[in-house]
């Protein structure tokens, strides 16, 4: 019996040691992808960002949504980002000329203007020419912003001259003034009016076809997460990405 005690004690120690071992789990690397994107991409890119995070463990997508011209300025002044998505080719060209883009940008979507009015269209706006009538408070985007450049084009091609109450720095600011009632109507993108359908009505006009905007996307030069940035741009360009963009009215490239 005495001989069995040490043996039983040793077995108990071994069993305890084995039971105390914790399973080895792989450490998931936490990474943050910073995306500079045009304000008109807020809803669609927000949804794509969540999908991308779900497909890539440990990844957080951080967005900065502003007017494309403001984003280019930040990049050329040294702001750090991984991806840049512009609402027009002109601002992407500025970024490329400023040597802040890595590789060749790719167009992933198109967009066109529409008129946003209050719910029920209380002023009875039917088309672009109505925006030039007296007694109507109209807001547009500033000329350097893609939606402002498109507004200038439709005015030139249609012969309709607008007298806006203000020129905003991004399309969401135009939309906000219509939603708040500070403006009777605003020229925004189809996608913005569609996304805000619960708060505004959308009036399409044929002249918008003369100012279609291409939306290019590119990896930023010296991106902190270059490989992940390429993966995200590929995701936006994929069939899955195009499907999400189409939900709010973006056209195919």
Residue pairs with C-beta under 8 A, 6 or more apart in sequence:
28 57
28 58
29 58
30 58
30 60
31 58
31 59
31 60
31 225
31 228
32 59
32 60
32 61
32 62
32 225
33 52
33 59
33 60
33 61
33 62
33 82
33 83
33 225
33 228
33 229
33 232
34 62
34 64
34 80
34 81
34 82
34 83
34 224
34 225
35 45
35 49
35 61
35 62
35 63
35 64
35 81
35 82
35 83
35 84
35 85
35 232
36 64
36 66
36 71
36 74
36 75
36 79
36 81
36 83
36 84
36 85
36 220
37 45
37 63
37 64
37 65
37 71
37 83
37 84
37 85
38 65
38 66
38 67
38 68
38 71
38 85
38 86
38 87
38 146
38 170
38 215
39 65
39 66
39 67
39 87
39 170
39 171
39 172
40 87
40 111
40 146
40 147
40 171
40 172
40 188
40 189
40 191
40 192
41 65
41 85
41 87
41 215
42 63
42 65
42 172
42 195
43 191
43 195
43 248
44 191
44 244
44 245
44 247
44 248
44 250
45 63
45 65
45 85
45 236
46 63
47 244
47 247
48 235
48 236
48 241
48 244
48 245
49 61
49 63
50 61
51 235
51 240
51 244
52 59
52 61
52 232
52 235
53 59
53 60
53 61
55 235
56 228
56 231
59 228
61 232
64 71
64 81
65 172
66 169
66 170
67 141
67 142
67 144
67 145
67 146
67 169
67 170
67 171
68 86
68 87
68 88
68 91
68 92
68 145
68 146
69 91
69 94
69 144
69 145
69 146
70 169
70 170
71 84
71 86
71 91
72 84
72 86
72 91
72 94
72 95
72 98
72 100
75 81
75 84
75 95
75 98
75 100
75 220
76 94
76 95
76 98
76 100
80 224
81 220
81 223
82 219
82 220
82 223
82 224
82 225
82 226
82 228
82 229
82 232
83 217
83 218
83 219
83 220
83 223
83 229
83 232
83 233
84 92
84 95
84 100
84 101
84 217
84 218
84 220
85 108
85 215
85 216
85 217
85 236
86 92
86 95
86 105
86 146
86 215
86 216
86 217
87 111
87 145
87 146
87 147
87 171
87 189
87 213
87 215
88 146
88 149
88 150
88 213
88 214
88 215
89 107
89 213
89 214
89 216
90 146
90 149
91 146
92 101
92 105
92 216
92 218
95 101
95 218
96 105
96 218
99 221
100 220
100 221
101 218
101 219
101 220
101 221
102 218
102 219
102 220
102 221
102 222
102 223
102 226
103 218
103 219
104 218
105 216
105 217
105 218
106 216
106 217
106 218
106 233
106 237
107 214
107 215
107 216
107 217
107 253
108 215
108 216
108 217
108 236
108 237
108 241
108 242
108 245
108 253
109 214
109 215
109 242
109 245
109 250
109 251
109 252
109 253
110 212
110 213
110 214
110 215
110 250
110 251
110 252
110 253
111 189
111 190
111 191
111 212
111 213
111 215
111 249
111 250
111 251
112 150
112 189
112 190
112 208
112 209
112 211
112 212
112 213
112 251
113 147
113 150
113 151
113 154
113 187
113 188
113 189
113 190
113 205
113 208
113 211
114 187
114 188
114 189
114 190
114 193
114 202
114 203
114 204
114 205
114 208
115 125
115 127
115 128
115 131
115 185
115 186
115 187
115 188
115 193
115 202
115 203
115 204
115 205
116 174
116 175
116 178
116 185
116 186
116 187
116 188
116 192
116 193
116 196
116 200
116 201
116 202
116 203
117 123
117 125
117 178
117 184
117 185
117 200
117 201
117 202
117 203
118 178
118 181
118 184
118 200
118 201
119 199
119 200
119 201
120 201
121 201
121 203
122 184
123 130
123 136
123 184
123 185
124 130
125 131
125 136
125 184
125 185
125 203
126 203
127 203
127 205
127 206
128 154
128 158
128 160
128 205
128 207
129 158
129 160
130 136
130 185
131 138
131 160
131 162
131 185
131 187
132 160
132 161
132 162
132 163
136 184
136 185
137 165
137 182
137 183
137 184
137 185
138 162
138 163
138 164
138 165
138 183
138 184
138 185
138 186
138 187
139 164
139 165
139 166
139 167
139 168
139 174
139 177
139 178
139 182
139 183
139 185
139 186
139 187
140 147
140 148
140 151
140 162
140 164
140 166
140 167
140 168
140 174
140 186
140 187
141 147
141 148
141 151
141 167
141 168
141 169
141 170
141 171
141 174
141 187
142 148
142 167
142 168
142 169
143 149
143 152
143 167
145 168
145 169
145 170
145 171
146 213
147 170
147 171
147 174
147 187
147 188
147 189
147 213
148 167
149 211
150 208
150 211
150 213
151 162
151 187
151 211
153 210
153 211
154 160
154 207
154 208
154 210
154 211
155 161
155 162
157 207
157 210
157 211
158 207
158 210
160 207
165 183
166 177
166 183
168 174
168 177
171 188
171 189
171 192
172 192
174 183
174 186
174 187
174 188
175 186
175 188
175 192
175 193
175 196
175 200
177 183
177 186
178 184
178 185
178 186
178 188
178 200
179 196
179 199
179 200
185 203
189 213
189 249
190 202
190 204
190 208
190 249
191 248
191 249
191 250
193 200
193 201
193 202
194 202
194 248
194 249
195 248
212 251
214 253
215 250
217 233
217 236
217 237
218 233
219 226
219 229
219 230
219 233
220 229
223 229
235 241
236 245
242 252
246 252
